[in-house]
């Protein structure tokens, strides 16, 4: 084991973050592959603070991968509402069902075997292999890239530097306790080697850090400028029945917010269409929501009506089950349509 890895694992033994999906170092317990996989999928492009409550609800409702595989799509999508990047939830179900049907409810233990599962890419496969099965797989996320860029003073900007940073991370991955090492690097990036104002004085890798020695740590990793996100204009129609039900529709399984419950709309997802029902529509104003590749500026039109819709159906909804864009529109419209 290289000195850098040994120093980092020693630090992790004392300072490991407490997570509901983790087993503390030297506890003697083995991590549950299902919980590790679920947490890694949830944590993609989402903070630990945001994921905790979702993870606990999911694992209470579906404590095993087999239980999740048997869940209704709509129930899983409703529990996922608010976490964003809804393709992750659809892939979650595909993967759980593949594990249940093709692997007798047991996750493959190797990196290569995990890659055969739907929705699992190189990062997730490496994370599950290392953390759940203690395989010497190299786990590289944004935290790890930042640590490697500073440790080796890599000046190549991201994303061009990804192959170089992955190779450097691989050179440090030990065969002894690779799961703890993978979590240690991520913890270091999240708590010490942070994007701004890294706490170099507390860092166990300071004696080895080329960027700290050169005084460049605050400038790394360098990043190529991102192209500006385009803005799409659109409309959402929120129709409320006098009995309190709302006009909603189930979105198709693919594309933006696939499989989710939402209000009829047009424009933001490149669709075209007319109001779903004849009504006295009132302009409530606009809401903005940012997706991965674009901003959506949505005009919210609302009405109370008993007219039968051309598409969609009136039904009772729990606003907490709506994706964030739809919840923003609901909050805006309900302030006027709901009785005070």
Secondary structure in CASP SS format (residue, H / E / C, confidence):
PFRMAT SS
TARGET T0000
AUTHOR 0000-0000-0000
METHOD secondary structure of the structure
MODEL  1
X C 1.00
X C 1.00
X H 1.00
X H 1.00
X H 1.00
X H 1.00
X H 1.00
X H 1.00
X H 1.00
X H 1.00
X H 1.00
X H 1.00
X H 1.00
X H 1.00
X H 1.00
X C 1.00
X C 1.00
X C 1.00
X C 1.00
X C 1.00
X C 1.00
X C 1.00
X C 1.00
X C 1.00
X C 1.00
X C 1.00
X C 1.00
X C 1.00
X C 1.00
X C 1.00
X C 1.00
X C 1.00
X H 1.00
X H 1.00
X H 1.00
X H 1.00
X H 1.00
X H 1.00
X H 1.00
X H 1.00
X H 1.00
X H 1.00
X H 1.00
X C 1.00
X C 1.00
X C 1.00
X C 1.00
X H 1.00
X H 1.00
X H 1.00
X H 1.00
X H 1.00
X H 1.00
X H 1.00
X H 1.00
X H 1.00
X H 1.00
X H 1.00
X H 1.00
X H 1.00
X H 1.00
X C 1.00
X C 1.00
X C 1.00
X H 1.00
X H 1.00
X H 1.00
X H 1.00
X H 1.00
X C 1.00
X C 1.00
X C 1.00
X H 1.00
X H 1.00
X H 1.00
X H 1.00
X H 1.00
X H 1.00
X H 1.00
X H 1.00
X C 1.00
X C 1.00
X C 1.00
X C 1.00
X C 1.00
X C 1.00
X H 1.00
X H 1.00
X H 1.00
X H 1.00
X H 1.00
X H 1.00
X H 1.00
X H 1.00
X H 1.00
X H 1.00
X H 1.00
X H 1.00
X H 1.00
X H 1.00
X H 1.00
X H 1.00
X C 1.00
X C 1.00
X C 1.00
X C 1.00
X C 1.00
X C 1.00
X C 1.00
X C 1.00
X H 1.00
X H 1.00
X H 1.00
X H 1.00
X H 1.00
X C 1.00
X C 1.00
X C 1.00
X C 1.00
X C 1.00
X C 1.00
X H 1.00
X H 1.00
X H 1.00
X H 1.00
X H 1.00
X H 1.00
X H 1.00
X H 1.00
X H 1.00
X H 1.00
X H 1.00
X H 1.00
X C 1.00
X C 1.00
X C 1.00
X C 1.00
X C 1.00
X C 1.00
X C 1.00
X C 1.00
X H 1.00
X H 1.00
X H 1.00
X H 1.00
X H 1.00
X H 1.00
X H 1.00
X H 1.00
X H 1.00
X H 1.00
X C 1.00
X C 1.00
X C 1.00
X C 1.00
X C 1.00
X C 1.00
X E 1.00
X C 1.00
X C 1.00
X C 1.00
X H 1.00
X H 1.00
X H 1.00
X H 1.00
X H 1.00
X H 1.00
X H 1.00
X H 1.00
X H 1.00
X H 1.00
X H 1.00
X C 1.00
X C 1.00
X C 1.00
X C 1.00
X C 1.00
X H 1.00
X H 1.00
X H 1.00
X H 1.00
X H 1.00
X H 1.00
X H 1.00
X H 1.00
X H 1.00
X H 1.00
X H 1.00
X H 1.00
X H 1.00
X H 1.00
X C 1.00
X C 1.00
X C 1.00
X C 1.00
X C 1.00
X C 1.00
X C 1.00
X C 1.00
X H 1.00
X H 1.00
X H 1.00
X C 1.00
X C 1.00
X C 1.00
X H 1.00
X H 1.00
X H 1.00
X C 1.00
X H 1.00
X H 1.00
X H 1.00
X H 1.00
X H 1.00
X C 1.00
X C 1.00
X H 1.00
X H 1.00
X H 1.00
X C 1.00
X C 1.00
X C 1.00
X E 1.00
X C 1.00
X C 1.00
X C 1.00
X C 1.00
X C 1.00
X C 1.00
X E 1.00
X E 1.00
X E 1.00
X E 1.00
X E 1.00
X E 1.00
X E 1.00
X E 1.00
X E 1.00
X E 1.00
X E 1.00
X C 1.00
X C 1.00
X C 1.00
X C 1.00
X C 1.00
X E 1.00
X E 1.00
X E 1.00
X E 1.00
X E 1.00
X C 1.00
X C 1.00
X C 1.00
X C 1.00
X C 1.00
X C 1.00
X C 1.00
X C 1.00
X C 1.00
X C 1.00
X E 1.00
X E 1.00
X C 1.00
X C 1.00
X E 1.00
X E 1.00
X C 1.00
X C 1.00
X C 1.00
X C 1.00
X C 1.00
X C 1.00
X C 1.00
X C 1.00
X C 1.00
X C 1.00
X C 1.00
X C 1.00
X C 1.00
X C 1.00
X C 1.00
X E 1.00
X E 1.00
X E 1.00
X E 1.00
X E 1.00
X E 1.00
X E 1.00
X E 1.00
X E 1.00
X C 1.00
X C 1.00
X C 1.00
X E 1.00
X E 1.00
X E 1.00
X E 1.00
X E 1.00
X E 1.00
X E 1.00
X E 1.00
X E 1.00
X E 1.00
X E 1.00
X C 1.00
X C 1.00
X C 1.00
X C 1.00
X C 1.00
X C 1.00
X C 1.00
X C 1.00
X E 1.00
X E 1.00
X E 1.00
X C 1.00
X C 1.00
X C 1.00
X H 1.00
X H 1.00
X H 1.00
X C 1.00
X C 1.00
X H 1.00
X H 1.00
X H 1.00
X H 1.00
X H 1.00
X H 1.00
X H 1.00
X H 1.00
X H 1.00
X H 1.00
X H 1.00
X H 1.00
X H 1.00
X H 1.00
X C 1.00
X C 1.00
X C 1.00
END
